[in-house]
Structure formats: C-alpha cells, structure tokens
Amino acid sequence: MAETTPPWLTITRGNAPLIVSLPHTGTEIPAEIESRLVSPWLARKDADWWIDKLYDFAVDLDATIIHTAISRTVIDVNRDPSGASLYPGQATTELCPTTSFDGEPLYKAGAAPSEADVAARRAAYFEPYHAALAAELQRLRAAHPKVVLYDCHSIRSTIPRLFDGELPQFNIGTNSGKSCAPALEKLVAEACAASGQTSVLNGRFKGGWITRHHSRPEAGIHAVQMELGCRGYMHEPAAVDEANWPSPYDPAYAAPMRAFLTPLLTSVLAFARS
C-alpha cells in the first residue's frame, strides 16, 4: 500500500530488508521557481528518466520504495546539504543546481536561488526525504539483522563536462568500499562484470550523499549506488534537444535491462537475508 506524505513524497512500504531509493526521477517544479528558469525543458533535462518505471518490479520483491516527485533542479537530495562538493576538483552541480550537467545556465539573469531560497528548499524537500529514508531504515533494521539501501540513478552516456568518452553501462558506487560489506560490493561488481556490458566500481560516481550519509555497515545498514548509462534501457540520441529528449519509455527496449536488474536485486536481497 502506498503512503504519500507530503504529496510529493511517496513511500511504498514492504517488509523485505531492501530499500529502493528514487531521488532523481521527479519532474515537478513549483510555479514560483519555474517562472525564474530559462527553460522548463532544460530544467528537467538531467532527470533520471524512467528509472521509476525500470525498477517498478521491486514491489514484487516486497522492497520499500521511496520516491520524490520534485525535480533535482529544485533541490538535489543526493548532495551534501552543507554545499560541500562530493567530488572535489571535478565538475558537478550544486545542492540547488544553477547549471545543467552540460554547464548551461538554468536560471534567468539575477534569478538564481539565494541562501534563503536554498534553506527553504532544504526544509521543504531535502530534510523530509532523508527523514523518510532514516525512518524506513530504522523500521526494517529493527526486524532484520541487515538491510540494504539501493540507490537508483541514470545519466546520459556522453557528457564531456563531467567525464571523458562514453560512460560505462554500470557505475557502482560504494564510497570506495566504505558504504557496504565487501561481500555485497563483490556480488554487485561481479554480476555487472558478467553482464557482457561495461562496468566500473567506484569510478566517476562513487556514491552521493544518500549512500555516504545513511550507510552504517558495522550496524547492519549497507548502501550501494547504481548509476546506469541511459542507453541501456532507453533510446538515447547522440545529441539531445527539446525535440528528442527524453525519448518515451519503451518497455520492449527496457526489457533486457529489467531482465538483468531483477535477479541482481534478488541477489542483493539474498545478501541482506543471509
């Protein structure tokens, strides 16, 4: 049964020791913020498109699914709330992004979020999302010796500002091994390596705030971030524009990726139950 509180936050509770986090699939932007933006399309370009549809099988695993409908342009719930960069020395976007991944300005001149705006968005959206994660982790940890937080992401395969060349299909982040037990890291990495697709462990994307902040492997809470190249589950044009992006969700095209992810999450769940 789905519970929605507040309206933009959906918590679908399961009883298995697995939480699926969907922090970047949202596209909602409050009208007062959208009026300050250069382009509504540009503001939504970097969403993790269709990831909620791709992983909707998780409900059949009795997983708990936590999803925000709010666009990452409003506030990115996977960034350090202090504003400190999670990837020092590398290009990234802020807690309340002012540019797209490609470096394009998101706000009209003089309309970028102020410190007061950022604080208000933290209180309205960031803190409730993380409170929900913490509460569900606590609920499940009380019933199970181990719980896994699986944080779902995707990104366009080629973004020169962020990384060189084509990104691997599977980008596994465990905060350089700190966010989960070695056995879980090995399980996920070996499954991806055996998929026939490219994969990397703790490469360009090592895990964001969700993975780093909520994981406590020594206390039975293990976290993994999975960043997928969009090409693996959706039609991805070589160059995106307002006419071709996002491409519609195509269940037939996404089927091979779902056929890989379903046993992967089943194995992750088996680790949690072991």
C-alpha positions in Angstrom: 0.0 0.0 0.0 1.4 3.4 -1.0 1.6 6.2 1.6 2.2 9.7 0.4 3.2 12.3 2.9 3.8 15.1 2.0 2.1 15.0 -1.5 5.4 14.9 -3.5 6.9 12.1 -1.4 5.8 8.5 -2.0 6.7 5.7 0.4 5.6 2.2 -0.6 6.3 0.1 2.4 7.5 -3.5 2.1 8.8 -5.9 4.7 11.9 -7.3 3.0 15.3 -5.9 4.2 15.7 -3.8 1.0 15.0 -0.1 0.3 15.0 1.2 -3.2 15.6 5.0 -3.3 14.5 7.1 -6.3 15.9 10.6 -5.7 16.2 12.0 -9.2 13.2 10.8 -11.3 11.0 13.7 -10.2 10.0 16.4 -12.7 7.7 18.7 -10.6 8.9 22.3 -10.2 6.8 24.7 -8.2 5.4 27.6 -10.4 7.3 30.3 -8.5 10.6 28.5 -9.2 9.7 27.6 -12.8 9.0 31.2 -13.6 12.6 32.1 -12.8 14.1 29.4 -15.1 15.5 29.8 -18.6 13.6 26.8 -19.9 11.3 24.2 -18.3 12.8 21.6 -20.6 16.3 22.5 -19.7 15.4 22.3 -16.0 14.2 18.7 -16.5 16.9 17.5 -19.0 19.1 15.9 -16.4 16.4 13.9 -14.6 17.0 10.2 -14.2 14.4 9.4 -16.9 12.1 6.4 -16.4 14.1 4.9 -13.6 11.0 4.6 -11.5 9.4 2.5 -14.3 12.5 0.5 -14.9 12.7 -0.6 -11.2 8.9 -1.0 -10.6 9.4 -4.7 -10.2 11.0 -4.0 -6.8 7.5 -4.0 -5.3 7.2 -7.7 -6.2 10.3 -8.3 -4.0 8.5 -6.7 -1.1 11.0 -3.9 -1.1 10.3 -0.5 0.3 10.4 2.2 -2.4 11.0 5.9 -1.6 10.4 8.4 -4.4 10.4 12.1 -4.7 8.4 13.8 -7.4 10.4 17.0 -7.1 12.9 17.8 -9.8 16.6 17.8 -8.9 16.7 21.3 -10.3 14.6 22.5 -7.3 17.0 20.7 -4.9 19.2 17.7 -5.3 18.6 15.3 -2.4 21.8 13.4 -3.2 24.2 16.3 -2.5 25.9 17.3 0.8 23.4 19.7 2.4 26.3 21.9 3.6 27.0 22.7 0.0 30.5 20.9 0.1 31.4 19.1 -3.1 31.2 15.3 -3.0 33.7 15.2 -5.9 36.3 17.8 -5.1 38.2 19.0 -8.2 35.7 17.6 -10.6 32.8 19.4 -12.4 29.5 18.8 -10.6 26.2 20.6 -9.8 25.2 22.2 -6.6 22.6 21.4 -3.9 20.3 23.7 -5.7 21.7 23.5 -9.3 22.3 26.7 -11.2 23.6 24.9 -14.4 22.7 21.8 -16.3 25.2 18.9 -16.5 26.4 20.5 -19.7 27.1 23.8 -18.0 24.1 25.7 -19.4 22.6 28.3 -17.0 19.3 27.1 -15.6 18.1 30.5 -14.2 17.4 33.8 -15.8 19.9 36.6 -15.0 19.6 37.6 -11.4 17.1 34.9 -10.6 19.4 32.2 -9.2 18.4 30.8 -5.7 19.6 32.9 -2.8 20.9 31.5 0.5 17.4 31.9 1.9 15.9 30.0 -1.0 18.3 27.2 -0.5 17.5 27.0 3.2 13.8 27.0 2.5 14.1 24.2 -0.1 16.2 22.2 2.3 13.5 22.4 4.9 10.7 21.7 2.5 12.1 18.9 0.4 15.6 17.7 1.3 15.1 17.0 5.0 11.7 15.2 4.6 13.3 12.8 2.0 16.2 11.9 4.3 13.9 11.7 7.3 11.8 9.1 5.4 14.9 7.1 4.4 16.2 7.1 8.0 12.8 6.1 9.4 12.3 3.2 6.9 15.9 2.0 7.5 15.2 2.0 11.3 11.9 0.2 10.8 13.4 -2.6 8.7 16.6 -2.8 10.7 14.5 -3.5 13.8 13.1 -6.6 12.0 16.3 -7.8 10.2 20.0 -8.1 11.1 20.9 -6.5 7.8 19.2 -4.0 5.5 20.4 -2.8 2.0 19.7 0.7 0.7 19.9 0.5 -3.1 20.1 4.0 -4.6 18.9 4.1 -8.3 20.3 6.6 -10.8 20.9 7.1 -14.5 22.7 9.6 -16.7 23.2 10.3 -20.3 26.1 8.2 -21.7 28.2 11.1 -23.0 28.6 14.4 -21.1 32.1 15.8 -21.8 31.9 18.3 -18.9 31.5 15.5 -16.4 33.5 12.6 -17.8 35.6 11.6 -20.8 34.2 9.4 -23.6 31.3 7.1 -23.1 30.4 6.2 -19.5 30.3 2.5 -18.6 26.9 1.0 -18.6 27.0 0.1 -14.9 28.6 2.5 -12.4 28.7 1.0 -8.9 29.3 3.3 -6.0 30.2 2.2 -2.5 32.1 5.3 -1.3 35.3 3.4 -2.1 34.2 0.4 -0.1 33.0 2.3 3.0 29.2 2.1 2.5 28.7 -1.7 2.5 30.3 -5.1 3.3 32.9 -6.4 0.9 30.7 -9.4 0.1 27.9 -7.1 -1.2 30.3 -5.0 -3.2 31.8 -8.1 -4.7 28.3 -9.6 -5.5 27.2 -6.5 -7.4 30.5 -5.9 -9.2 30.8 -9.5 -10.3 27.2 -9.6 -11.6 27.8 -6.4 -13.6 31.2 -7.6 -15.0 29.5 -10.8 -16.1 26.7 -9.0 -17.9 28.5 -8.5 -21.1 28.2 -4.7 -20.7 30.9 -2.3 -19.5 31.0 -1.7 -15.7 33.2 0.1 -13.1 33.4 0.1 -9.4 33.9 3.5 -7.7 34.8 5.2 -10.9 33.4 8.6 -11.7 30.4 8.1 -9.5 31.4 6.7 -6.1 28.0 7.3 -4.4 26.4 10.5 -3.4 25.1 11.8 -0.1 22.4 9.1 0.2 25.0 6.3 0.0 27.5 8.1 2.2 25.2 9.5 4.9 22.9 6.6 5.6 25.2 3.6 5.4 26.5 2.0 8.6 27.8 -1.4 7.6 29.0 -2.0 11.1 25.4 -1.6 12.3 23.9 -3.7 9.6 22.9 -0.9 7.2 24.6 -1.3 3.8 24.2 1.1 0.8 25.0 0.8 -2.9 24.5 3.4 -5.6 23.9 2.2 -9.2 24.3 4.8 -11.9 23.2 3.4 -15.3 24.1 4.8 -18.7 20.7 5.8 -20.2 21.5 3.9 -23.4 21.0 0.5 -21.6 17.2 1.0 -21.1 16.0 3.8 -23.3 16.6 5.2 -26.8 19.4 7.7 -26.4 20.2 10.1 -29.3 23.8 11.1 -29.9 22.8 14.8 -29.2 19.8 15.6 -27.1 17.5 18.6 -27.7 13.9 19.6 -26.8 12.5 17.6 -29.8 14.1 14.3 -28.9 14.7 14.2 -25.2 13.6 12.4 -23.2 12.7 9.6 -25.6 9.5 7.8 -24.5 9.8 4.8 -22.2 9.8 1.7 -24.4 9.1 -1.5 -22.3 10.4 -3.7 -25.1 13.7 -1.8 -25.3 14.0 -1.8 -21.5 13.2 -5.5 -21.1 16.8 -6.8 -21.3 17.9 -4.3 -18.6 15.0 -5.3 -16.4 15.9 -9.0 -17.0 19.4 -8.2 -15.6 18.3 -5.9 -12.7 15.6 -8.3 -11.4 18.0 -11.1 -10.5 20.6 -8.5 -9.4 18.2 -7.1 -6.8 17.1 -10.6 -5.8 20.7 -11.4 -5.1 21.1 -8.2 -3.1 18.1 -9.1 -1.1 19.5 -12.6 -0.5 22.7 -11.0 0.9 20.5 -8.9 3.3 18.8 -12.1 4.4 21.9 -14.2 4.7 
